[in-house]
Amino acid sequence: MNTPLAMRIEEALKIEEGYFMTLQIFYEIREGRQKQDKNYHPDLAKLRSVLFWDTKMEKIDWRQQRVAVINRVFERGNSAEKDEILRFYGSAAVELALRVKI
């Protein structure tokens, strides 16, 4: 979306000025984050795929689903898996996530 097009649509639909450009920026930020996040994950060799039996591990958004991942590993994981999650997220994030029930 470019600015002139956004302005024309907003004027025609009587939508607040800047609405579509704001959406465009959020879209671009999300796309950029997804590119960065492809390399943001724990050492998958240390996590058994059976922990995530209901999803493909390569599809997990490790940043967005942090609380669910931490809770699952600490409920069902072995000590090596828990150690990897502690290393990856840090003890403060793990302690906070374990206090939050999903």
Backbone as a printed PyTorch tensor [residue, N CA C, xyz], in Angstrom:
tensor([[[  0.8600,  -1.1720,   0.0000],
         [  0.0000,   0.0000,   0.0000],
         [  0.8990,   1.2260,   0.0000]],

        [[  0.5800,   2.1700,  -0.8510],
         [  1.3290,   3.4190,  -0.8590],
         [  0.4390,   4.5440,  -0.3220]],

        [[  1.0550,   5.6630,  -0.0050],
         [  0.3450,   6.7650,   0.6420],
         [ -0.7980,   7.3280,  -0.1940]],

        [[ -0.5770,   7.6440,  -1.4940],
         [ -1.6990,   8.1880,  -2.2730],
         [ -2.9030,   7.2370,  -2.3370]],

        [[ -2.6450,   5.9510,  -2.5100],
         [ -3.7350,   4.9810,  -2.5590],
         [ -4.4690,   4.9270,  -1.2170]],

        [[ -3.7100,   4.8940,  -0.1360],
         [ -4.3150,   4.8600,   1.1960],
         [ -5.1920,   6.0870,   1.4120]],

        [[ -4.7190,   7.2430,   1.0060],
         [ -5.4910,   8.4780,   1.1920],
         [ -6.7890,   8.4460,   0.3840]],

        [[ -6.7260,   7.9380,  -0.8370],
         [ -7.9350,   7.8600,  -1.6610],
         [ -8.9620,   6.9080,  -1.0470]],

        [[ -8.5070,   5.7580,  -0.6080],
         [ -9.4270,   4.7780,  -0.0070],
         [-10.0350,   5.3480,   1.2710]],

        [[ -9.1900,   5.9420,   2.1120],
         [ -9.6800,   6.5050,   3.3680],
         [-10.7150,   7.6030,   3.1150]],

        [[-10.4540,   8.4380,   2.1240],
         [-11.3980,   9.5120,   1.7930],
         [-12.7120,   8.9320,   1.2680]],

        [[-12.6180,   7.9380,   0.3860],
         [-13.8260,   7.3440,  -0.1920],
         [-14.6700,   6.6300,   0.8560]],

        [[-14.0070,   5.9780,   1.7990],
         [-14.7310,   5.2250,   2.8230],
         [-14.9780,   6.0360,   4.0940]],

        [[-14.4880,   7.2830,   4.0930],
         [-14.6350,   8.1710,   5.2500],
         [-14.0280,   7.5360,   6.5130]],

        [[-12.8220,   6.9920,   6.3050],
         [-12.0690,   6.3670,   7.4010],
         [-11.0120,   7.3670,   7.8700]],

        [[-10.6790,   7.2790,   9.1370],
         [ -9.6810,   8.1780,   9.7260],
         [ -8.3820,   8.1690,   8.9110]],

        [[ -7.8400,   9.3580,   8.6930],
         [ -6.6080,   9.5060,   7.9180],
         [ -5.4600,   8.7530,   8.5950]],

        [[ -4.7220,   8.0040,   7.8170],
         [ -3.5700,   7.2570,   8.3180],
         [ -3.8740,   5.8230,   8.7020]],

        [[ -5.1350,   5.4440,   8.6640],
         [ -5.5310,   4.0930,   9.0890],
         [ -4.8300,   3.0160,   8.2630]],

        [[ -4.8930,   3.1150,   6.9430],
         [ -4.3250,   2.0690,   6.0960],
         [ -2.7980,   2.0750,   6.1130]],

        [[ -2.1930,   3.2400,   6.2640],
         [ -0.7280,   3.2700,   6.3530],
         [ -0.2620,   2.6640,   7.6730]],

        [[ -1.0480,   2.8590,   8.7350],
         [ -0.7210,   2.2280,  10.0150],
         [ -0.8010,   0.7080,   9.8830]],

        [[ -1.8340,   0.2260,   9.2170],
         [ -1.9420,  -1.2230,   8.9790],
         [ -0.7490,  -1.7300,   8.1680]],

        [[ -0.3300,  -0.9540,   7.1710],
         [  0.8080,  -1.3480,   6.3370],
         [  2.0780,  -1.4740,   7.1690]],

        [[  2.3030,  -0.5170,   8.0620],
         [  3.4960,  -0.5550,   8.9190],
         [  3.4630,  -1.7790,   9.8300]],

        [[  2.3040,  -2.0580,  10.4340],
         [  2.1910,  -3.2480,  11.2850],
         [  2.4570,  -4.5170,  10.4850]],

        [[  1.9800,  -4.5630,   9.2570],
         [  2.2190,  -5.7150,   8.3830],
         [  3.7180,  -5.8760,   8.1210]],

        [[  4.3800,  -4.7780,   7.7920],
         [  5.8170,  -4.8380,   7.4950],
         [  6.6280,  -5.2430,   8.7210]],

        [[  6.2260,  -4.7550,   9.8840],
         [  6.9120,  -5.1430,  11.1220],
         [  6.7380,  -6.6440,  11.3620]],

        [[  5.5310,  -7.1360,  11.1770],
         [  5.2650,  -8.5710,  11.3800],
         [  6.0750,  -9.4220,  10.4050]],

        [[  6.1490,  -9.0010,   9.1520],
         [  6.9330,  -9.7340,   8.1590],
         [  8.4170,  -9.7500,   8.5420]],

        [[  8.9210,  -8.6040,   8.9790],
         [ 10.3220,  -8.5260,   9.3980],
         [ 10.6030,  -9.3980,  10.6030]],

        [[  9.6820,  -9.4100,  11.5550],
         [  9.8340, -10.2380,  12.7560],
         [  9.8480, -11.7200,  12.3880]],

        [[  8.9830, -12.1170,  11.4660],
         [  8.9360, -13.5180,  11.0540],
         [ 10.2450, -13.9430,  10.4010]],

        [[ 10.8700, -13.0560,   9.6330],
         [ 12.1610, -13.3790,   9.0220],
         [ 13.2290, -13.5470,  10.0950]],

        [[ 13.2190, -12.6630,  11.0960],
         [ 14.1820, -12.7720,  12.1990],
         [ 13.9520, -14.0330,  13.0200]],

        [[ 12.6930, -14.3650,  13.2500],
         [ 12.3480, -15.4750,  14.1270],
         [ 12.6710, -16.8470,  13.5490]],

        [[ 12.9660, -16.9320,  12.2660],
         [ 13.3210, -18.2330,  11.6890],
         [ 14.5550, -18.8030,  12.3700]],

        [[ 15.4250, -17.9400,  12.8840],
         [ 16.6310, -18.3860,  13.5700],
         [ 16.5020, -18.3080,  15.0870]],

        [[ 15.3340, -17.9340,  15.5820],
         [ 15.1070, -17.8110,  17.0240],
         [ 14.3910, -19.0570,  17.5210]],

        [[ 15.1570, -19.9840,  18.0410],
         [ 14.5970, -21.2170,  18.5950],
         [ 15.6520, -21.8940,  19.4600]],

        [[ 15.1960, -22.7090,  20.3930],
         [ 16.1600, -23.4600,  21.2040],
         [ 16.8630, -24.5030,  20.3430]],

        [[ 17.8220, -25.1760,  20.9300],
         [ 18.5090, -26.2700,  20.2310],
         [ 17.5110, -27.4220,  20.1000]],

        [[ 16.9440, -27.5540,  18.9170],
         [ 15.8840, -28.5440,  18.6920],
         [ 16.3760, -29.9800,  18.8400]],

        [[ 17.6730, -30.1830,  18.7090],
         [ 18.2260, -31.5250,  18.8930],
         [ 18.0920, -31.9840,  20.3480]],

        [[ 17.9180, -31.0380,  21.2610],
         [ 17.7970, -31.3730,  22.6770],
         [ 16.3500, -31.5580,  23.1250]],

        [[ 15.3960, -31.3270,  22.2070],
         [ 13.9780, -31.4680,  22.5510],
         [ 13.3710, -32.6240,  21.7640]],

        [[ 12.7040, -33.5120,  22.4580],
         [ 12.0320, -34.6230,  21.7820],
         [ 10.7830, -34.1080,  21.0720]],

        [[ 10.5590, -34.5670,  19.8680],
         [  9.3850, -34.1230,  19.1160],
         [  8.0850, -34.5930,  19.7660]],

        [[  8.1500, -35.6430,  20.5830],
         [  6.9550, -36.1520,  21.2550],
         [  6.3840, -35.1010,  22.2250]],

        [[  7.2110, -34.1850,  22.7000],
         [  6.7080, -33.1120,  23.5580],
         [  5.6900, -32.2460,  22.8220]],

        [[  5.8980, -32.1140,  21.5270],
         [  5.0330, -31.2670,  20.7030],
         [  4.3190, -32.1420,  19.6810]],

        [[  3.7060, -33.1980,  20.1710],
         [  3.0470, -34.1900,  19.3310],
         [  1.9140, -33.5960,  18.5140]],

        [[  1.3360, -32.4950,  18.9650],
         [  0.1630, -31.9240,  18.3060],
         [  0.4950, -30.8230,  17.3000]],

        [[  1.7670, -30.5740,  17.0800],
         [  2.1740, -29.5420,  16.1180],
         [  3.5500, -29.8720,  15.5620]],

        [[  3.8890, -29.2560,  14.4600],
         [  5.2320, -29.4270,  13.8990],
         [  6.1590, -28.4330,  14.5890]],

        [[  7.2840, -28.9130,  15.0570],
         [  8.2010, -28.0550,  15.8080],
         [  8.6690, -26.8620,  14.9870]],

        [[  8.8080, -27.0200,  13.6870],
         [  9.2670, -25.9040,  12.8490],
         [  8.1930, -24.8290,  12.6810]],

        [[  6.9620, -25.1240,  13.0770],
         [  5.8630, -24.1530,  12.9760],
         [  5.6450, -23.3850,  14.2810]],

        [[  6.3330, -23.7680,  15.3400],
         [  6.1470, -23.1080,  16.6340],
         [  6.7620, -21.7180,  16.5870]],

        [[  6.0240, -20.7420,  17.0630],
         [  6.5260, -19.3800,  17.2260],
         [  7.0990, -19.3140,  18.6430]],

        [[  8.3940, -19.5220,  18.7720],
         [  9.0470, -19.6830,  20.0620],
         [  8.9480, -18.4220,  20.9190]],

        [[  8.8440, -17.2800,  20.2930],
         [  8.7210, -16.0240,  21.0390],
         [  7.2700, -15.8230,  21.4950]],

        [[  6.3370, -15.9330,  20.5840],
         [  4.9210, -15.6800,  20.8570],
         [  4.3090, -16.7320,  21.7930]],

        [[  4.7390, -17.9700,  21.6600],
         [  4.1470, -19.0710,  22.4380],
         [  5.0350, -19.5020,  23.5930]],

        [[  5.8450, -18.5650,  24.0740],
         [  6.8260, -18.8490,  25.1250],
         [  6.1950, -19.5070,  26.3550]],

        [[  5.1100, -18.9560,  26.8620],
         [  4.4950, -19.4860,  28.0880],
         [  4.0160, -20.9220,  27.8800]],

        [[  3.3650, -21.1790,  26.7540],
         [  2.8720, -22.5350,  26.4750],
         [  4.0280, -23.5190,  26.3250]],

        [[  5.0900, -23.1120,  25.6410],
         [  6.2580, -23.9920,  25.4550],
         [  6.8930, -24.3170,  26.7970]],

        [[  7.1190, -23.2990,  27.6040],
         [  7.7560, -23.5070,  28.9060],
         [  6.9070, -24.4310,  29.7770]],

        [[  5.6160, -24.1650,  29.8400],
         [  4.7400, -25.0150,  30.6610],
         [  4.7430, -26.4550,  30.1780]],

        [[  4.6960, -26.6510,  28.8630],
         [  4.6630, -28.0130,  28.3410],
         [  5.9530, -28.7510,  28.6630]],

        [[  7.0880, -28.1130,  28.4430],
         [  8.3700, -28.7760,  28.7020],
         [  8.5320, -29.0680,  30.1920]],

        [[  8.0910, -28.1370,  31.0520],
         [  8.2540, -28.3760,  32.4870],
         [  7.2320, -29.3570,  33.0410]],

        [[  6.1450, -29.5880,  32.3170],
         [  5.1850, -30.6110,  32.7350],
         [  5.5830, -31.9980,  32.2450]],

        [[  6.1230, -32.0770,  31.0250],
         [  6.3440, -33.3770,  30.3850],
         [  7.7850, -33.6800,  30.0010]],

        [[  8.6450, -32.7020,  30.1040],
         [ 10.0090, -32.8850,  29.6160],
         [ 10.9350, -33.5350,  30.6170]],

        [[ 12.0560, -34.0020,  30.0980],
         [ 13.0860, -34.5680,  30.9740],
         [ 14.0410, -33.4520,  31.4090]],

        [[ 15.0170, -33.7690,  32.2210],
         [ 15.8990, -32.7350,  32.7760],
         [ 16.7230, -32.0360,  31.6920]],

        [[ 17.1590, -32.7550,  30.6590],
         [ 17.9290, -32.1230,  29.5790],
         [ 17.0680, -31.1170,  28.8160]],

        [[ 15.8080, -31.4520,  28.6060],
         [ 14.8950, -30.5380,  27.9020],
         [ 14.6020, -29.3040,  28.7530]],

        [[ 14.4170, -29.5050,  30.0380],
         [ 14.1970, -28.3770,  30.9360],
         [ 15.4240, -27.4670,  30.9810]],

        [[ 16.6030, -28.0720,  31.0120],
         [ 17.8430, -27.2920,  31.0070],
         [ 17.9620, -26.4550,  29.7310]],

        [[ 17.5790, -27.0250,  28.5910],
         [ 17.6540, -26.2930,  27.3230],
         [ 16.6860, -25.1210,  27.3100]],

        [[ 15.4900, -25.3230,  27.8240],
         [ 14.5000, -24.2370,  27.8820],
         [ 14.9670, -23.1480,  28.8450]],

        [[ 15.5590, -23.5470,  29.9600],
         [ 16.1340, -22.5660,  30.8910],
         [ 17.2410, -21.7570,  30.2280]],

        [[ 18.1010, -22.4260,  29.4860],
         [ 19.1840, -21.7400,  28.7860],
         [ 18.6240, -20.7800,  27.7420]],

        [[ 17.6460, -21.2390,  26.9830],
         [ 17.1140, -20.4640,  25.8620],
         [ 16.3310, -19.2340,  26.3250]],

        [[ 15.4230, -19.4070,  27.2600],
         [ 14.5670, -18.3030,  27.6890],
         [ 15.1210, -17.5260,  28.8890]],

        [[ 15.9510, -18.1920,  29.6860],
         [ 16.4630, -17.5560,  30.8990],
         [ 15.5810, -17.8890,  32.0950]],

        [[ 16.1790, -17.9020,  33.2710],
         [ 15.4540, -18.3430,  34.4650],
         [ 14.3100, -17.3940,  34.8320]],

        [[ 14.4630, -16.0920,  34.6220],
         [ 13.3970, -15.1480,  34.9780],
         [ 12.1460, -15.3940,  34.1310]],

        [[ 12.3290, -15.5910,  32.8330],
         [ 11.1890, -15.8490,  31.9440],
         [ 10.5250, -17.1770,  32.2810]],

        [[ 11.3170, -18.1780,  32.6160],
         [ 10.7680, -19.4940,  32.9680],
         [  9.9750, -19.4020,  34.2640]],

        [[ 10.5310, -18.7420,  35.2700],
         [  9.8160, -18.5980,  36.5500],
         [  8.4970, -17.8660,  36.3530]],

        [[  8.5150, -16.8050,  35.5780],
         [  7.2890, -16.0420,  35.3150],
         [  6.2560, -16.8970,  34.5740]],

        [[  6.7000, -17.6210,  33.5670],
         [  5.7770, -18.4560,  32.7680],
         [  5.1770, -19.5750,  33.6030]],

        [[  5.9430, -20.1310,  34.5160],
         [  5.4300, -21.2140,  35.3450],
         [  4.3990, -20.7240,  36.3570]],

        [[  4.4340, -19.4330,  36.6680],
         [  3.4120, -18.8560,  37.5500],
         [  2.1170, -18.5700,  36.7990]],

        [[  2.2120, -18.3940,  35.4830],
         [  1.0420, -18.0890,  34.6480],
         [  0.4850, -19.3900,  34.1340]],

        [[ -0.7540, -19.6750,  34.4370],
         [ -1.4010, -20.9020,  33.9370],
         [ -2.1670, -20.5650,  32.6770]],

        [[ -1.9680, -21.3830,  31.6580],
         [ -2.6510, -21.1440,  30.3720],
         [ -3.9250, -21.9540,  30.2900]]])
